[in-house]
Amino acid sequence: MNLATGCIVEFSAKGSRPETGVILSAAGGSVRLLLLNGKETSIPDKKVLHVTSRAVTGVADRETCRQNLIKADQRRNQTEAGIDLAELHSLLVEEIRPYSLKELTGFLFAPDDDDAAAALLRRLSDDRLYFKNKADTWHPLSSDELKTALEQQNRKEQVEREEAMLVEHLKKLGDRSSAGDFPVEHLNDLKNLVACGEEAKISKRLAAALDKAGLSDPRRLFQALVSAGILDADENLAIIKYRLPVEFSADLIAEADNLCLVDISSLSRSDLTGLKTWAIDTPGSKDRDDAFSFVRHTDGGCSLWVHVADPAELILPGSPLDKEAARRGSSVYMPDKRIHMLPTGISENFLSLSEGCERLALTFKLDFSAAGNLEHLQISESLIRIERALDYDTADGLLASEPWLAEAVKFAEVLKKQREAAGAMMFPRQPELSVKVVDGEILVERRNRDDLTQGMIAEFMIWANHAAAEWCRKHAVPCLYRVQEGEPVDMPPVEEFDPVAFFSVLRTLRKTVVNSVPGRHSSLGLASYTQITSPLRRYSDLLLHRQIKAAINGRPPVYSQSELDQTMMIADTAVIRADEIMRDRERYFLLKYLKQQQKSAELLYDGVVVDTSMTEVTFYVDFLCSFRHCRRPNFDVTPGQKVIVKVNQIDLFDGIIRFDLRQP
């Protein structure tokens, strides 16, 4: 290879396409070149791919040399544009052998045309479809190889066109007028990316397109999807994240509708329609699954009937409705939406304990002494009639005019003291915050969970659950017991909720666990406990209804203990998911409500410090009815100290709220 000064070379650079330069000098295996941009570089001589047969320019005048190089480069580019490799390949495909660059050039140009040879080298380097390069020679692909290569190239070009089109669609995503043109097959992936962030599994192709379109950040993508009308500004991303089933299939609705045709009066059940029976629940509740009756006896004792809706009578194990209920695990109650475990035809109508209706129930009759001791339990499949179905506020307003209801509230206090004597943690609990969305307006209010009829219903349900647990233990019925270990905690007598004392107790409480063996529920002060009072809303309660109904009818249990445990493992996963969705949704609308308030005024709330560390402070916010934390302020704080809580930052997308503390 003649590496003389003034020769023009093609050499391998960073890319696949050769670059060009003029030799200024060559020695010791290194070549010094002048490049098109007027700069110099040195390369190993093994990188030279082609060199002119003779010097074609002087190098003394660098600018003249560079201009000559530019002209040569232009000639080569023009020649390259006219080279048809497909035509050249067709000439040589019948004789598959290696060809030198000079030999190939001779088929199209004069053999000694240096510019033509360089132009062909460039073309071969750019388009490797027809010839393979091996050891400085070029091999034509066979017809079969070429066919395969063309197919691969066509597929690659199609993918590239689709990717380019996808990028354009993504760039226009925020334009509502063009949103309808977006490829449907990618919508679920985009929604999952918004909902799951880094946990979302999307194709590399879509990820690359999102990056090119500037939408790889889930927050920006969410804003674009909202602008396009694909997602709502208040979209429940948790439903997307956890793939929560929202609607029921037509087949499931049809199955539920068929069950609603059953003539319940024809069923053999205890007729308790003569009892005075009320159902009291939270405002707006339609899927009522518990009611009560109450009678005071002349000896001071009383009988309490807790009537629980009986879906187990109609929904058979293993049926499509049963499998769907197990998949859902529980109903999901959110400020703006309810997602039921069972179709509304059943949960809100046919089986719901609605006012003025006769309904199927599994009734737990608890007989108490005047001192509040549980003396006897009877469980029966019953037919009941609900005289009144109302919410807590309405029921509280009737206490003065309904002596029967007032007597029931009074007796609930007796039962509460009975548990307190047995070691239950009896102290005013923190109020609960109710967050609802009504006609687009966010409504936030505080409720006292221990007040009047709400506290009464809670107490009655606690005792019904306890009685059911004791009954299952006594009759060796496989059950799901709720066990909470721990020793009784001494609480100072207080009339009102005390954040510091309550937080101190919370830190000592152990987690309640589900167990096949009965055990004490420490904070409730009961020797055993289970949950059977919400079978329209919780799948575990429906399972236990089947167990109890089989036993009282002399049949073996529907589930062995191992089957019960296995079924509950599946259902509990869904319950945990549902609980997280409910918390997330309530937090979202609470933060949105606060953000709306923040537009008109600084958000300042009363608070009480409950705990401190070197860097953080935990405090109770009266308005939020919750414990929060923030960094330690620049003034001294101690538990029990009153503070002003300032809302600093609210991020709806990430669900974050940050606070600072101020002195009163």
C-alpha positions as CSV (number, residue, x, y, z in Angstrom):
1,M,0.0,0.0,0.0
2,N,1.5,3.3,-1.1
3,L,1.3,5.7,1.8
4,A,3.0,8.5,0.2
5,T,2.6,12.2,1.1
6,G,-0.2,13.8,-0.9
7,C,-2.2,10.6,-1.4
8,I,-5.8,10.6,-0.3
9,V,-7.0,7.8,1.9
10,E,-10.3,6.3,3.1
11,F,-9.8,5.1,6.7
12,S,-12.0,3.4,9.3
13,A,-13.3,5.8,12.0
14,K,-15.8,5.5,14.8
15,G,-18.8,4.7,12.6
16,S,-19.2,2.2,9.8
17,R,-18.7,4.7,7.1
18,P,-15.1,5.5,6.1
19,E,-13.7,9.0,6.6
20,T,-11.2,10.7,4.2
21,G,-8.0,12.6,4.6
22,V,-4.7,13.6,2.9
23,I,-1.4,12.0,4.0
24,L,0.9,14.5,5.5
25,S,3.5,11.9,6.6
26,A,3.8,8.2,7.3
27,A,6.4,6.5,9.4
28,G,6.7,3.7,12.0
29,G,3.2,2.3,11.4
30,S,1.5,5.6,12.0
31,V,-0.1,8.0,9.4
32,R,-0.6,11.7,9.9
33,L,-3.6,13.1,8.1
34,L,-5.2,16.4,7.2
35,L,-8.9,16.2,7.5
36,L,-11.8,17.9,5.7
37,N,-12.3,20.3,8.6
38,G,-8.6,21.4,8.4
39,K,-7.6,19.6,11.5
40,E,-4.9,16.9,11.8
41,T,-5.0,13.4,13.2
42,S,-2.8,10.4,13.4
43,I,-4.0,6.9,12.8
44,P,-2.4,3.4,12.7
45,D,-1.7,2.4,9.1
46,K,-3.8,-0.7,9.6
47,K,-6.9,1.5,9.7
48,V,-6.3,2.7,6.1
49,L,-8.9,1.1,3.8
50,H,-8.0,2.6,0.5
51,V,-5.3,4.9,-0.8
52,T,-4.9,6.6,-4.2
53,S,-2.3,5.0,-6.4
54,R,-0.3,8.3,-6.5
55,A,-0.1,11.7,-4.8
56,V,-2.9,13.9,-6.0
57,T,-2.2,17.1,-4.1
58,G,0.6,19.1,-2.6
59,V,0.7,19.5,1.1
60,A,2.9,22.6,1.5
61,D,-0.1,24.9,1.3
62,R,-2.5,23.5,3.8
63,E,-5.6,25.4,2.6
64,T,-5.0,24.5,-1.0
65,C,-4.5,20.9,0.1
66,R,-7.8,21.0,2.1
67,Q,-9.7,22.4,-0.9
68,N,-8.4,19.6,-3.1
69,L,-9.5,17.1,-0.5
70,I,-13.0,18.7,-0.4
71,K,-13.3,18.4,-4.2
72,A,-12.2,14.8,-4.1
73,D,-14.7,14.1,-1.4
74,Q,-17.5,15.7,-3.4
75,R,-16.6,13.7,-6.5
76,R,-16.7,10.5,-4.5
77,N,-20.1,11.3,-3.0
78,Q,-21.5,12.1,-6.4
79,T,-20.2,8.8,-7.8
80,E,-21.4,6.9,-4.8
81,A,-25.0,8.2,-5.3
82,G,-25.1,6.5,-8.7
83,I,-23.8,3.1,-7.6
84,D,-26.5,0.3,-7.6
85,L,-25.2,-2.6,-5.4
86,A,-28.2,-4.7,-6.4
87,E,-27.2,-4.5,-10.0
88,L,-23.6,-5.3,-9.1
89,H,-24.7,-8.3,-7.0
90,S,-26.9,-9.7,-9.8
91,L,-23.8,-9.7,-12.0
92,L,-21.8,-11.7,-9.5
93,V,-24.3,-13.9,-7.7
94,E,-23.8,-16.8,-10.0
95,E,-20.1,-17.0,-9.0
96,I,-19.9,-16.8,-5.2
97,R,-16.2,-16.0,-4.4
98,P,-14.2,-13.2,-2.8
99,Y,-13.6,-10.1,-4.8
100,S,-11.1,-7.3,-4.1
101,L,-12.3,-3.7,-4.1
102,K,-10.3,-3.1,-7.3
103,E,-11.9,-6.1,-9.0
104,L,-15.4,-5.0,-8.0
105,T,-14.6,-1.4,-9.2
106,G,-13.6,-2.8,-12.6
107,F,-17.2,-4.2,-13.1
108,L,-18.6,-0.7,-12.9
109,F,-15.8,1.8,-13.7
110,A,-12.3,1.9,-15.0
111,P,-10.1,-0.3,-12.8
112,D,-7.6,2.4,-12.0
113,D,-10.3,5.1,-11.1
114,D,-9.3,5.9,-7.5
115,D,-12.3,8.1,-6.8
116,A,-14.7,5.4,-8.1
117,A,-13.0,2.7,-5.9
118,A,-13.3,5.0,-2.9
119,A,-17.0,5.8,-3.8
120,L,-17.7,2.0,-4.0
121,L,-16.0,1.4,-0.7
122,R,-18.2,4.0,0.9
123,R,-21.3,2.4,-0.7
124,L,-20.3,-1.1,0.4
125,S,-19.7,0.2,4.0
126,D,-23.0,2.0,4.1
127,D,-25.1,-0.9,2.7
128,R,-23.9,-4.3,3.8
129,L,-27.0,-6.1,2.5
130,Y,-25.5,-7.5,-0.7
131,F,-21.8,-8.2,0.1
132,K,-20.0,-9.4,3.2
133,N,-16.5,-8.1,4.0
134,K,-13.9,-10.6,5.0
135,A,-10.2,-10.1,5.2
136,D,-10.2,-7.0,2.8
137,T,-12.3,-8.9,0.3
138,W,-16.0,-8.7,-0.6
139,H,-18.3,-11.8,-0.9
140,P,-21.6,-11.6,-2.6
141,L,-24.5,-13.1,-0.6
142,S,-26.2,-16.1,-2.0
143,S,-29.7,-15.8,-3.3
144,D,-31.1,-17.4,-0.2
145,E,-29.0,-15.3,2.1
146,L,-30.0,-12.1,0.2
147,K,-33.7,-13.1,0.5
148,T,-33.4,-13.6,4.2
149,A,-31.4,-10.3,4.6
150,L,-34.0,-8.4,2.6
151,E,-36.8,-9.8,4.8
152,Q,-34.9,-8.8,7.9
153,Q,-34.2,-5.3,6.5
154,N,-37.9,-4.8,5.5
155,R,-38.9,-5.9,9.0
156,K,-36.4,-3.5,10.5
157,E,-37.5,-0.6,8.3
158,Q,-41.2,-1.4,9.2
159,V,-40.3,-1.3,12.9
160,E,-38.4,1.9,12.5
161,R,-41.4,3.5,10.7
162,E,-43.8,2.3,13.4
163,E,-41.4,3.6,16.1
164,A,-41.2,7.0,14.4
165,M,-45.0,7.1,14.1
166,L,-45.4,6.1,17.8
167,V,-43.1,8.9,18.8
168,E,-45.2,11.3,16.8
169,H,-48.4,10.0,18.4
170,L,-46.8,10.5,21.8
171,K,-45.8,14.0,21.0
172,K,-49.3,14.9,20.0
173,L,-50.8,13.1,23.0
174,G,-51.7,16.3,24.8
175,D,-53.8,17.4,21.9
176,R,-57.3,16.2,22.6
177,S,-58.3,16.5,18.9
178,S,-55.7,13.9,17.9
179,A,-56.0,11.6,20.9
180,G,-58.4,9.3,19.1
181,D,-55.6,8.4,16.6
182,F,-53.4,7.0,19.4
183,P,-52.6,3.2,18.9
184,V,-55.0,1.4,21.2
185,E,-52.6,-1.5,21.9
186,H,-50.3,0.9,23.8
187,L,-52.9,2.5,26.0
188,N,-52.9,-0.1,28.8
189,D,-49.1,0.1,29.0
190,L,-49.2,3.9,29.3
191,K,-51.8,3.7,32.0
192,N,-49.7,1.0,33.9
193,L,-46.6,3.2,33.6
194,V,-48.5,6.1,35.2
195,A,-49.9,4.0,37.9
196,C,-46.9,1.8,38.7
197,G,-43.9,3.9,37.8
198,E,-40.6,1.9,37.7
199,E,-42.5,-1.3,38.6
200,A,-44.4,-1.1,35.3
201,K,-43.4,-3.6,32.6
202,I,-43.3,-2.0,29.2
203,S,-41.5,-2.9,26.0
204,K,-38.1,-1.4,25.2
205,R,-39.7,-0.1,22.0
206,L,-42.3,1.9,23.9
207,A,-39.8,3.0,26.5
208,A,-37.5,4.4,23.8
209,A,-40.4,6.2,22.1
210,L,-41.5,7.7,25.4
211,D,-37.9,8.9,26.0
212,K,-37.8,10.5,22.5
213,A,-41.2,12.2,23.0
214,G,-40.1,13.5,26.4
215,L,-42.7,11.5,28.3
216,S,-40.7,8.9,30.2
217,D,-41.5,10.6,33.5
218,P,-44.9,9.2,34.8
219,R,-46.0,12.5,36.1
220,R,-45.6,14.2,32.7
221,L,-47.2,11.2,31.0
222,F,-50.2,11.4,33.3
223,Q,-50.7,15.1,32.5
224,A,-50.5,14.3,28.8
225,L,-53.1,11.5,29.1
226,V,-55.4,13.8,31.1
227,S,-55.0,16.5,28.4
228,A,-55.9,13.9,25.8
229,G,-59.0,12.9,27.7
230,I,-57.7,9.3,28.1
231,L,-57.5,9.6,31.9
232,D,-59.5,11.8,34.3
233,A,-57.8,14.4,36.3
234,D,-58.9,12.5,39.4
235,E,-58.2,9.1,37.9
236,N,-58.0,6.3,40.5
237,L,-54.5,5.0,39.6
238,A,-54.6,2.4,42.4
239,I,-57.3,0.6,40.6
240,I,-55.1,0.4,37.5
241,K,-52.0,-0.6,39.5
242,Y,-53.7,-3.5,41.3
243,R,-56.0,-4.5,38.4
244,L,-59.0,-4.2,40.7
245,P,-62.1,-5.7,39.0
246,V,-64.6,-2.8,38.9
247,E,-67.5,-4.2,36.9
248,F,-69.2,-7.6,36.9
249,S,-69.5,-9.6,33.8
250,A,-72.9,-10.1,32.1
251,D,-72.8,-13.8,33.2
252,L,-72.3,-12.9,36.8
253,I,-75.0,-10.3,36.8
254,A,-77.4,-12.8,35.2
255,E,-76.5,-15.4,37.9
256,A,-77.1,-12.8,40.6
257,D,-80.4,-11.9,39.0
258,N,-81.5,-15.5,39.0
259,L,-80.8,-15.8,42.7
260,C,-83.0,-12.8,43.3
261,L,-85.9,-14.8,41.9
262,V,-85.9,-17.2,44.9
263,D,-89.1,-17.1,47.0
264,I,-87.6,-16.7,50.4
265,S,-90.9,-17.3,52.1
266,S,-90.8,-20.9,50.9
267,L,-87.6,-21.6,52.7
268,S,-87.7,-23.5,56.0
269,R,-86.4,-20.9,58.5
270,S,-87.1,-19.5,62.0
271,D,-89.7,-16.8,61.6
272,L,-88.4,-13.8,63.5
273,T,-90.5,-11.2,61.6
274,G,-92.4,-10.4,64.8
275,L,-89.2,-9.0,66.5
276,K,-88.6,-5.2,66.5
277,T,-85.6,-5.1,64.2
278,W,-83.6,-2.1,63.2
279,A,-80.5,-1.7,60.9
280,I,-78.3,1.3,61.7
281,D,-75.2,2.0,59.6
282,T,-73.0,4.8,58.2
283,P,-74.7,7.5,56.1
284,G,-75.3,6.5,52.5
285,S,-74.9,2.8,53.2
286,K,-77.0,0.6,50.9
287,D,-75.4,-2.8,51.4
288,R,-76.7,-3.3,54.9
289,D,-75.5,-6.7,56.3
290,D,-76.4,-6.4,60.0
291,A,-79.4,-5.5,62.1
292,F,-80.4,-6.0,65.7
293,S,-83.3,-6.7,68.0
294,F,-83.3,-6.1,71.7
295,V,-85.6,-7.1,74.6
296,R,-85.1,-6.3,78.3
297,H,-86.3,-8.9,80.7
298,T,-88.0,-8.4,84.0
299,D,-85.0,-9.8,85.9
300,G,-82.8,-7.1,84.5
301,G,-81.2,-9.4,81.9
302,C,-81.8,-9.0,78.2
303,S,-81.7,-10.8,74.9
304,L,-79.9,-9.4,72.0
305,W,-80.4,-10.7,68.5
306,V,-77.8,-9.8,65.9
307,H,-79.2,-10.5,62.5
308,V,-76.6,-10.9,59.7
309,A,-77.4,-11.0,56.0
310,D,-77.3,-14.6,54.7
311,P,-75.7,-14.8,51.2
312,A,-74.3,-18.2,52.1
313,E,-77.9,-19.5,51.6
314,L,-77.9,-18.7,47.9
315,I,-74.2,-18.4,46.8
316,L,-72.8,-21.9,46.7
317,P,-69.1,-22.8,47.2
318,G,-67.2,-22.9,43.8
319,S,-70.0,-21.1,41.9
320,P,-68.9,-18.3,39.5
321,L,-70.2,-15.7,42.0
322,D,-68.3,-17.4,44.8
323,K,-65.1,-17.4,42.8
324,E,-65.5,-13.7,41.9
325,A,-66.2,-12.8,45.6
326,A,-63.0,-14.7,46.6
327,R,-61.0,-12.9,43.9
328,R,-62.3,-9.5,45.1
329,G,-61.9,-10.4,48.8
330,S,-64.0,-7.5,50.1
331,S,-66.0,-4.5,49.0
332,V,-64.0,-1.3,48.4
333,Y,-65.5,1.9,49.8
334,M,-64.0,5.1,48.5
335,P,-65.1,8.8,48.8
336,D,-66.2,8.9,45.1
337,K,-67.0,5.2,44.3
338,R,-68.0,1.9,45.8
339,I,-66.9,-1.4,44.3
340,H,-68.9,-4.3,45.7
341,M,-67.7,-7.8,46.4
342,L,-71.1,-9.0,45.1
343,P,-73.3,-7.6,42.4
344,T,-75.5,-4.7,43.6
345,G,-78.7,-6.7,42.8
346,I,-77.7,-8.9,45.7
347,S,-75.6,-6.7,47.9
348,E,-77.8,-3.6,47.8
349,N,-81.2,-5.1,47.1
350,F,-82.2,-8.7,47.5
351,L,-80.0,-9.6,50.5
352,S,-79.4,-6.1,51.9
353,L,-81.3,-5.6,55.2
354,S,-83.4,-2.8,53.9
355,E,-86.2,-1.0,55.6
356,G,-89.7,-2.5,55.4
357,C,-88.4,-5.7,53.8
358,E,-88.4,-9.4,54.8
359,R,-84.9,-10.8,54.5
360,L,-82.9,-13.9,55.0
361,A,-80.6,-13.8,58.0
362,L,-78.2,-15.8,60.1
363,T,-79.3,-14.7,63.6
364,F,-77.2,-14.9,66.7
365,K,-79.4,-14.7,69.8
366,L,-77.3,-13.7,72.8
367,D,-78.8,-13.9,76.3
368,F,-77.2,-11.8,79.0
369,S,-77.6,-11.5,82.7
370,A,-78.4,-8.2,84.3
371,A,-74.6,-7.8,85.0
372,G,-73.9,-8.3,81.3
373,N,-72.6,-11.9,81.5
374,L,-73.2,-13.9,78.3
375,E,-75.2,-16.9,79.4
376,H,-76.4,-18.5,76.2
377,L,-76.1,-18.3,72.5
378,Q,-78.5,-19.7,69.9
379,I,-77.8,-19.5,66.1
380,S,-80.5,-19.9,63.6
381,E,-81.3,-19.4,60.0
382,S,-84.1,-16.9,60.1
383,L,-86.5,-14.7,58.2
384,I,-86.6,-11.2,59.6
385,R,-88.4,-8.0,58.8
386,I,-86.5,-4.7,59.2
387,E,-88.8,-2.0,60.7
388,R,-86.3,0.8,60.3
389,A,-83.0,1.2,58.3
390,L,-81.3,4.4,59.1
391,D,-77.9,6.1,59.7
392,Y,-76.2,6.9,62.9
393,D,-77.1,10.6,62.9
394,T,-80.8,9.9,62.3
395,A,-80.8,7.2,65.0
396,D,-79.1,9.5,67.5
397,G,-81.9,12.0,66.9
398,L,-84.5,9.4,67.8
399,L,-83.1,8.5,71.3
400,A,-85.4,11.0,73.1
401,S,-88.5,9.6,71.4
402,E,-87.6,5.9,71.3
403,P,-87.2,4.5,74.8
404,W,-86.5,1.0,73.2
405,L,-83.5,2.4,71.4
406,A,-82.3,4.4,74.4
407,E,-82.5,1.2,76.5
408,A,-80.4,-0.6,73.9
409,V,-77.7,2.2,74.0
410,K,-77.7,2.0,77.8
411,F,-77.2,-1.8,77.7
412,A,-74.3,-1.5,75.3
413,E,-72.6,0.5,78.0
414,V,-73.0,-2.4,80.4
415,L,-71.5,-4.7,77.8
416,K,-68.6,-2.3,77.3
417,K,-67.9,-2.2,81.1
418,Q,-68.0,-6.0,81.1
419,R,-65.2,-6.1,78.6
420,E,-63.3,-3.3,80.5
421,A,-63.4,-5.4,83.6
422,A,-61.9,-8.3,81.6
423,G,-58.9,-6.1,80.6
424,A,-60.2,-4.4,77.4
425,M,-58.5,-1.1,76.6
426,M,-61.3,1.3,77.2
427,F,-60.5,4.9,76.4
428,P,-61.9,7.4,74.0
429,R,-60.6,6.6,70.5
430,Q,-59.4,9.3,68.0
431,P,-62.3,10.7,66.0
432,E,-62.5,9.5,62.4
433,L,-62.4,11.7,59.3
434,S,-65.1,11.2,56.8
435,V,-64.1,12.2,53.2
436,K,-66.8,12.0,50.6
437,V,-67.3,13.3,47.1
438,V,-70.9,14.4,46.3
439,D,-71.7,15.9,42.9
440,G,-68.1,16.8,42.4
441,E,-67.7,18.5,45.8
442,I,-65.4,17.2,48.4
443,L,-67.0,17.0,51.9
444,V,-64.8,16.5,55.0
445,E,-66.2,16.0,58.5
446,R,-65.2,14.6,61.8
447,R,-67.1,11.8,63.5
448,N,-66.8,10.4,67.0
449,R,-66.7,6.6,66.7
450,D,-67.8,6.1,70.3
451,D,-70.9,8.3,70.2
452,L,-74.3,6.9,71.0
453,T,-75.7,4.5,68.4
454,Q,-72.5,4.1,66.5
455,G,-70.8,3.0,69.7
456,M,-73.8,0.7,70.5
457,I,-73.7,-1.0,67.1
458,A,-69.9,-1.5,67.4
459,E,-70.4,-3.1,70.8
460,F,-73.2,-5.4,69.7
461,M,-71.1,-6.6,66.7
462,I,-68.1,-7.2,69.0
463,W,-70.2,-9.5,71.2
464,A,-71.7,-11.3,68.2
465,N,-68.3,-12.0,66.8
466,H,-67.0,-13.1,70.2
467,A,-70.0,-15.4,70.7
468,A,-69.5,-17.0,67.2
469,A,-65.9,-17.6,68.0
470,E,-66.8,-19.3,71.3
471,W,-69.4,-21.4,69.6
472,C,-67.0,-22.6,66.9
473,R,-64.4,-23.4,69.6
474,K,-67.0,-25.4,71.7
475,H,-68.3,-27.3,68.6
476,A,-64.9,-27.9,67.1
477,V,-65.9,-26.1,63.9
478,P,-62.8,-25.0,61.8
479,C,-62.7,-21.2,62.1
480,L,-60.6,-18.1,61.5
481,Y,-59.8,-16.6,64.9
482,R,-58.5,-13.1,65.3
483,V,-55.9,-13.2,68.0
484,Q,-54.0,-10.3,69.6
485,E,-51.5,-11.1,72.2
486,G,-50.5,-8.7,74.9
487,E,-51.0,-7.7,78.5
488,P,-53.7,-5.2,79.7
489,V,-52.5,-1.6,79.6
490,D,-53.4,0.7,82.5
491,M,-55.0,3.8,81.1
492,P,-55.7,6.9,83.2
493,P,-59.5,7.6,83.3
494,V,-60.2,10.3,80.7
495,E,-63.5,11.5,79.3
496,E,-62.1,12.8,76.0
497,F,-59.7,11.6,73.5
498,D,-56.1,12.2,74.7
499,P,-53.6,12.1,71.7
500,V,-50.5,11.6,73.9
501,A,-52.0,8.7,75.9
502,F,-53.6,7.1,72.9
503,F,-50.3,7.2,70.9
504,S,-48.5,5.7,73.8
505,V,-51.0,2.8,73.9
506,L,-50.8,2.4,70.1
507,R,-47.1,1.8,70.3
508,T,-47.6,-1.1,72.7
509,L,-50.3,-2.9,70.8
510,R,-49.4,-6.0,68.9
511,K,-50.7,-6.8,65.5
512,T,-53.9,-8.9,65.3
513,V,-53.2,-12.1,63.4
514,V,-55.5,-14.8,61.9
515,N,-55.1,-18.1,63.6
516,S,-56.7,-21.6,63.4
517,V,-56.4,-21.8,67.2
518,P,-58.6,-19.6,69.4
519,G,-56.7,-17.1,71.5
520,R,-57.3,-14.0,73.5
521,H,-57.9,-10.6,71.8
522,S,-56.1,-8.4,74.2
523,S,-57.4,-4.9,73.4
524,L,-61.0,-6.1,73.2
525,G,-60.7,-8.0,76.5
526,L,-62.2,-11.2,75.0
527,A,-61.1,-14.8,75.3
528,S,-61.7,-15.4,71.6
529,Y,-62.8,-13.4,68.6
530,T,-63.7,-13.8,64.9
531,Q,-65.5,-11.8,62.3
532,I,-68.9,-12.9,60.9
533,T,-71.0,-9.7,60.8
534,S,-70.2,-8.5,57.2
535,P,-70.7,-11.4,54.7
536,L,-71.9,-9.1,52.0
537,R,-68.7,-7.1,52.3
538,R,-66.0,-9.5,53.4
539,Y,-65.3,-12.9,51.9
540,S,-63.9,-14.4,55.1
541,D,-67.2,-13.7,56.9
542,L,-69.0,-15.5,54.1
543,L,-66.7,-18.5,54.5
544,L,-67.5,-18.7,58.2
545,H,-71.2,-18.4,57.6
546,R,-71.0,-21.6,55.6
547,Q,-69.1,-23.3,58.4
548,I,-71.7,-22.3,61.0
549,K,-74.7,-23.1,58.8
550,A,-73.4,-26.6,58.1
551,A,-72.9,-27.2,61.8
552,I,-76.3,-26.1,63.0
553,N,-77.9,-28.3,60.3
554,G,-75.9,-31.3,61.4
555,R,-73.7,-31.4,58.4
556,P,-69.9,-31.7,58.3
557,P,-68.0,-28.4,57.8
558,V,-67.8,-27.1,54.3
559,Y,-64.1,-26.5,54.7
560,S,-61.4,-28.3,56.7
561,Q,-59.0,-26.1,58.6
562,S,-56.4,-26.4,55.9
563,E,-58.9,-25.6,53.2
564,L,-60.1,-22.6,55.1
565,D,-56.5,-21.4,55.7
566,Q,-55.6,-21.8,52.0
567,T,-58.8,-20.0,50.8
568,M,-58.2,-17.2,53.2
569,M,-54.6,-16.7,52.1
570,I,-55.9,-16.0,48.6
571,A,-58.8,-13.8,49.9
572,D,-56.5,-11.9,52.3
573,T,-54.2,-10.8,49.5
574,A,-57.2,-9.2,47.9
575,V,-58.3,-7.6,51.2
576,I,-54.9,-6.1,51.8
577,R,-55.0,-4.7,48.2
578,A,-58.5,-3.3,48.8
579,D,-57.5,-1.7,52.1
580,E,-54.6,0.1,50.4
581,I,-56.8,1.3,47.6
582,M,-59.3,2.7,50.1
583,R,-56.5,4.5,52.1
584,D,-54.9,5.9,48.9
585,R,-58.2,7.2,47.6
586,E,-59.3,8.9,50.8
587,R,-55.8,10.5,51.1
588,Y,-56.0,11.7,47.6
589,F,-59.3,13.6,48.1
590,L,-58.3,14.9,51.5
591,L,-55.1,16.3,49.9
592,K,-57.1,17.7,47.0
593,Y,-59.5,19.3,49.5
594,L,-56.6,20.9,51.4
595,K,-55.0,22.1,48.2
596,Q,-58.3,23.8,47.3
597,Q,-58.3,25.5,50.7
598,Q,-54.7,26.4,50.3
599,K,-55.4,28.6,47.3
600,S,-57.3,31.2,49.5
601,A,-55.4,31.0,52.8
602,E,-52.4,29.6,54.6
603,L,-53.4,26.2,56.1
604,L,-52.8,26.3,59.9
605,Y,-54.2,23.7,62.3
606,D,-54.1,23.0,66.0
607,G,-51.9,20.1,66.9
608,V,-50.3,18.3,69.9
609,V,-46.8,16.8,70.1
610,V,-47.0,13.1,71.0
611,D,-43.3,12.0,70.5
612,T,-39.9,13.4,69.6
613,S,-36.6,12.1,68.3
614,M,-33.3,13.8,67.5
615,T,-34.5,14.7,64.0
616,E,-38.3,14.3,63.9
617,V,-41.5,15.1,65.7
618,T,-44.7,13.1,65.8
619,F,-47.8,15.1,66.4
620,Y,-51.6,14.8,66.3
621,V,-53.5,17.2,64.0
622,D,-57.0,17.9,65.3
623,F,-58.6,18.7,61.9
624,L,-57.1,15.6,60.2
625,C,-57.9,13.3,63.0
626,S,-54.5,11.6,62.5
627,F,-50.9,11.4,63.7
628,R,-48.3,12.9,61.4
629,H,-44.6,13.7,61.5
630,C,-42.1,16.3,60.3
631,R,-38.6,17.4,60.9
632,R,-37.8,18.8,64.3
633,P,-38.5,22.6,64.5
634,N,-36.0,25.2,65.7
635,F,-37.7,25.4,69.1
636,D,-37.9,22.9,71.9
637,V,-40.9,20.5,71.8
638,T,-42.0,17.9,74.3
639,P,-44.9,15.4,74.3
640,G,-48.2,17.1,75.3
641,Q,-47.1,20.5,74.0
642,K,-49.6,22.3,71.8
643,V,-48.4,23.5,68.4
644,I,-49.6,25.2,65.3
645,V,-49.3,22.8,62.3
646,K,-48.6,24.5,59.0
647,V,-49.2,22.6,55.7
648,N,-46.2,23.3,53.6
649,Q,-46.4,21.1,50.5
650,I,-49.2,19.0,48.9
651,D,-48.4,16.7,46.0
652,L,-51.5,15.0,44.6
653,F,-49.7,12.8,42.1
654,D,-47.3,11.3,44.7
655,G,-49.8,11.6,47.6
656,I,-47.4,13.6,49.7
657,I,-48.2,16.2,52.3
658,R,-45.4,18.0,54.3
659,F,-45.7,20.1,57.5
660,D,-43.9,22.5,59.6
661,L,-44.5,23.3,63.3
662,R,-44.9,26.7,64.8
663,Q,-45.3,27.9,68.3
664,P,-48.9,29.0,69.3
